[in-house]
Amino acid sequence: MALMITDDCTNCDACVEPCPNEAISMGEMIYVIDAFKCTECVGHEEEPQCQLVCPADCIEAHPEFPETPDELQAKYETLQA
């Protein structure tokens, strides 16, 4: 499942650099995660790096993009091709 940043985002920039897929960028008001690039760090790390560094604890599962670990792995492989 791709992740999303909630309205609790404080625009601290902490999540941008650790994202291995460059899926995080500044939106109109807060940072946003491109669900088509987000693999929850599958293929790179054991757990989502953005969630680890977020001081506002505002990154959660995106309800519109349910994905299994196998689907996240396939997305990772496609992004790396």
Summary of the structure (lengths in Angstrom):
residues: 81
radius of gyration: 11.8
end to end distance: 20.5
largest distance: 34.3
contacts: 212
relative contact order: 0.29
helix: 21%
strand: 15%
